[in-house]
Amino acid sequence: MTDGSGQAGEAVTDADALLEVDSLKTHYPIRKGLLRRRVGEIRAVDGVSFELGQGETLGIVGESGSGKSTVARTIMGLEDASDGTVRFDGKEMSELSQSEMQEFRRNVQLIVQDPNEAFSPRMKVGEAVAEPLRLHGMEDEQRRRALVEDLLERVGLSANDADRYPHEFSGGEKQRIAIARALVVNPDLIIADEPTSALDSRVQSDVLALLDDIRHEFDISVLFISHDIDVVRLFCDRLAVMYLGEIVEKGRVEEVLDFPAHPYTRVLLGSVPSLDPSDRTLARPLTETMPDPGNPPEGCRFHTRCPEVIPPDTLDLEREHWQAVADLRFTLQADELPENAHTEGGDWIRNHFGLGDSLPDEEAERAVSEAITAVEDDDIERASRRMTETFSTVCERETPVDADHDGRPVSCHRYDSDVEAEPWPWPAE
Ligand code: SF4
């Protein structure tokens, strides 16, 4: 649904940005004990920056728990920002007067994932769609009704539907009504938080096509939150990829999805089901468990799952051997070893991780053998410690900063000229 010209996908300059988010943080305190002492914090959003231009659609994609919905809610003012700024139409949110805040609430509309949550079952659809108009001071009931009927028709329903109740509509129809309600106050920006993920796939494409028509017709910007790469590819001009509260890569959709640079983006693409199960271009995470956002990994937050994690430069290991070693190390650390591993024994473990009979590097082989002996003793902690001792990586010691990759920012040491590691080719050979 992007226009293919590439124009809309160009990076937005500050001068034409409608929304500017700079170093935004949303942290939640973790409290414990009778006195509810603060013992830590969940860093749901941790220093996120992006811009969105007039009429542009920016997708934010990531797994559940990545913080993408919290970004949306913080921009809307539904969560308190812990730090950073949000500017809308050149004005900083925290400095808005009451009337400016009211204007912001009219200008920025939210569409949520589950349309059932968006409506009161006792309110007729016409009243629900007209409600924002009433809240923003339009007293004339007839005018409200005329606007609502017009919008219901524009979103593919009929004017008479205004007199029906929400339960009389399907999920897809309710989402159309939610879109009509967002449009009724003529907003500049719609924040759509997984707007189609509760719908079946046929209805999904109808609703997406409607959103796409509408954003072009009304020249509305859309911040589109989704976990679904395919949907983002269809709908968005630009894309930001989030992992554990941070943006790891951003750029034009076709650049990021056809030439993904960050290992996490490659893993996300690898999780899209392939018709060919032997497809070797798929990248898989080393471990399944998303780390706790209350205690994110040091250094690069993705290092515990990254299939491209950088090997220690003191060891001489081929890429395949290093991947097998890293897989064992982080599987032990995440406590994801199959339950039968310690009874199956060393040969089974070597085979399971693709470690071969022995590793060519003596030091690496010694560490792996001792770790496997510890697993056979059912001492996973000792095994994990032994692997960590020998296979320490720059990815866990140092936090990557945004590096320039063909004009787009990628937060990974493999793109950092100070680190001795090249990006791996894509698609994987
Ligand atoms: S910094 Fe290291 S762990 Fe993080 S994405 Fe890059 S290669 Fe993977």
Residues whose N, C-alpha, C, O or C-beta is under 5 A from the ligand:
A	BS01	SF4	P263 C300 F302 H303 C306 E308 V309 I310 C395 P400 S411 C412 H413 R414
